[in-house]
Amino acid sequence: MFEETQYFAPVVEKADGQVEVRLASSHPGAADREYQARRNQIAQLALRWRPGQPVPRVAYTEAEHALWRLVTGELALAYRGCACAEFLRGAARLGLPADRIPQLDEVSGPLSELTGFRYVPAAGLVGLREFYGSLADGVFHATQYLRYHTVPFYTPEPDVVHEVVGHANALASDRFAALYRAAGEAARRAESADTLQFISKVFWFTLEFGTVYEGGELKAYGAGILSSYGEMAEFRSVNVRPLDVTAMGTTDYDITRYQPVLYSAESFGQVEDVVGGFFAGCDDTLISGLRAAAVD
């Protein structure tokens, strides 16, 4: 769970030790005290966790499991026409449960055997350098709460559906996992905040909101699209531009709305060549040059 998302619901620890997730007034669950308390409870589990300890398990309610079933069932139907082939291969390898929310350690077990990735809990804010740098070690920081029940098919926050359905299915693919690791290694090489921000934007427009043509049809491979039924219903009608690292790295975006601009590759192989090649070779000098070229 990376930093750009956190202005929407920052997590704070009060002087008395209580943890509070500060939902924005526009959040659909902002006035629901029960939901607020639930978010606080789950965030506290993650804040109390320390590396080397077992990942905390959340005692999900039947209502939460029912919401998972509803959302994942609709996503699975949408994948038939929207998801790229490599994502579907990863999903078939991982085999997430459709009837209940899996615990993060349940996801980490098979995932680590497949591609070496594992999940650790995130209460909320994870700085860019820590989030992306951890990918180089096969570590993914993930939230454990569920989106608000009145808006099941879209959330501007990365909830457990986004983290697990969107990202874990991709991370079960060796080809996707290599791209995530390369992004992490790029972040580790970044010395300046500007360079790290550029890398995070390329990640956003690819591994979060990337699209690709397969058989002449636009398909999605980004976790942000593939964990949102609403995004899948919209992504083919927006401004889809050719894959361009410089444009992606210098384009701003708003996480609280459906994305109006996306970038598409001609094939998943092009994603690996262009995006993977960028992650593998980028450093502060290269990105400084790309930024300068974008201004010119």
Residue, then its C-alpha position, 0 to 999 in steps of 0.5 A: m500500500f503506497e503513499e499516494t493513497q494515504y491522504f484519503a485515510p491517514v492512520v494516526e496513533k493517539a497519545d493514549g495508544q488508540v489507533e484512528v483511521r481518519l476517513a475523509s468526510s467524502h468517504p462513504g463510511a465516514a458517518d458509520r461509527e461501526y465501520q470506523a471502529r472496524r477500520n481502527q481495529i484492523a489498522q491497530l493489528a498491523l501497527r502492532w506487528r513487527p518483522g519476524q512475527p507471524v502476520p496478524r489474522v483478522a477475524y472477518t465477519e460473515a458480512e465481510h465474507a459475503l461482501w468478498r463473495l459478491v465482489t470477487g464473483e462479479l470480478a471473475l465474470a468481468y475477467r472473461g472479457c477484460a483481463c489479459a492472458e498472463f493475469l488469468r494464468g497467475a490467477a489459475r496458479l494461485g487459486l484464491p478462495a471465492d467463498r471467504i476472505p483469505q488471510l495474508d499468510e494464506v496468500s503468502g504460502p502458495l505465492s512464495e512457492l510460486t514466485g518468492f513473494r510474500y505479504v506483510p500487513a500495512a495499517g495505512l501509510v507506507g512510504l514510497r521508498e519502503f513500499y517499492g524497495s521491499l518489492a525487490d525482496g519479494v515483500f508486498h505491504a498490504t492492507q487487510y480491511l474491506r471496502y465500504h459495503t454500499v460501494p462494493f465495486y469501487t474503492p479509491e483506497p487499496d483494500v484487501v480486494h485490491e491487494v489480494v485479488g488485484h496484486a496477488n493474482a499478478l504476483a503468482s505469474d513469474r513474468f509479473a513478479a519479475l516486473y515488480r522486483a525490477a520496480g523495487e530494484a529501481a526504487r532502491r537505486a533512486e537517490s532523489a525524491d523526484t526520481l522515486q516519484f517518477i518510478s512510482k508514476v510509471f508503476w501506477f500507469t502500468l502495474e496498477f492501471g496498465t492495459v494491453y492489446e490481445g487479439g486486437e482487443l484492449k485488455a487490462y493487466g493493472a491491479g487497480i483496474l482488475s480489482s474494480y468492477g467499475e474500472m473494468a466497465e470504464f477503461r475502454s472508453v477513456n483516453v488510451r495512449p501508446l506506452d510511453v515511459t516519459a509521459m507516464g513518469t511525468t503525468d499526474y493522476d487522481i486516485t479518487r476517480y476513475q482514471p481518464v488517461l491510460y497507456s496501452a502496450e501492443s503486447f505483454g512482451q512490450v510491457e516487459d521490454v519497455v517497462g521492465g527495461f526502464f526499471a532495470g536501467c533507470d537511475d537519477t541521471l536517466i530520469s533527470g534527462l527524461r524529465a528535461a526532455a518532457v519539458d522541452 
